[in-house]
Amino acid sequence: MRAALLFELLIPEHWTPEQALLAADLLADLQEALWAVHGPAIAARQREYDQALAELDDEREGGFPYLDEEIPF
């Protein structure tokens, strides 16, 4: 699941390549800082989510568990 899908990210056409690369580096640094602080919690939450989906899939023999409201989050 990627948060980038929640909003459109466009590089202004008037930016120089150096400015665009600087923005990309800034975003990479931000991602690294977020994962350093919240990475373990995010990974644990993703494992819980994956496990819940697998259990629902097993119960429904290949149905569409991701559309079910029984998912605990």
C-alpha positions as CSV (number, residue, x, y, z in Angstrom):
1,M,0.0,0.0,0.0
2,R,1.5,3.3,-1.0
3,A,0.5,6.7,0.3
4,A,1.5,8.2,-3.1
5,L,-1.8,6.9,-4.5
6,L,-3.6,9.4,-2.2
7,F,-2.4,12.5,-4.0
8,E,-0.9,13.3,-7.3
9,L,2.8,14.3,-7.3
10,L,4.0,16.5,-10.1
11,I,7.4,18.0,-10.7
12,P,6.9,21.6,-12.0
13,E,8.1,21.9,-15.6
14,H,10.0,25.1,-14.8
15,W,12.3,23.2,-12.3
16,T,15.8,22.5,-13.3
17,P,17.0,18.9,-13.2
18,E,19.1,19.8,-10.1
19,Q,16.0,21.1,-8.3
20,A,14.0,18.0,-9.2
21,L,16.9,15.7,-7.9
22,L,17.1,17.8,-4.7
23,A,13.3,17.3,-4.1
24,A,13.7,13.5,-4.8
25,D,16.6,13.4,-2.3
26,L,14.5,15.3,0.3
27,L,11.7,12.8,-0.1
28,A,14.1,9.9,0.2
29,D,15.5,11.4,3.4
30,L,12.0,11.9,4.8
31,Q,11.1,8.3,4.0
32,E,14.2,7.1,5.7
33,A,13.5,9.2,8.8
34,L,9.9,8.0,9.0
35,W,11.0,4.3,8.7
36,A,13.6,4.8,11.4
37,V,11.0,6.0,13.8
38,H,7.9,4.1,12.8
39,G,9.2,1.2,10.7
40,P,8.8,-1.5,13.3
41,A,5.2,-0.4,14.1
42,I,4.4,-0.2,10.4
43,A,5.9,-3.7,9.7
44,A,4.0,-5.2,12.6
45,R,0.7,-3.6,11.4
46,Q,1.3,-5.0,7.9
47,R,2.0,-8.5,9.3
48,E,-1.3,-8.3,11.2
49,Y,-3.1,-7.2,8.1
50,D,-1.6,-9.9,6.0
51,Q,-2.4,-12.6,8.5
52,A,-6.0,-11.4,8.9
53,L,-6.4,-11.5,5.1
54,A,-4.9,-15.0,4.9
55,E,-7.2,-16.3,7.6
56,L,-10.3,-14.8,5.9
57,D,-9.2,-16.2,2.6
58,D,-8.7,-19.7,4.2
59,E,-12.2,-19.4,5.7
60,R,-13.8,-18.4,2.5
61,E,-11.9,-20.7,0.2
62,G,-10.5,-18.0,-2.1
63,G,-13.3,-15.5,-1.9
64,F,-12.7,-11.8,-1.6
65,P,-11.6,-11.3,2.0
66,Y,-10.4,-7.8,1.4
67,L,-14.0,-6.7,0.8
68,D,-15.2,-8.1,4.1
69,E,-15.8,-6.0,7.1
70,E,-14.4,-8.6,9.5
71,I,-10.9,-7.3,9.0
72,P,-9.9,-6.0,12.4
73,F,-8.6,-2.5,11.2
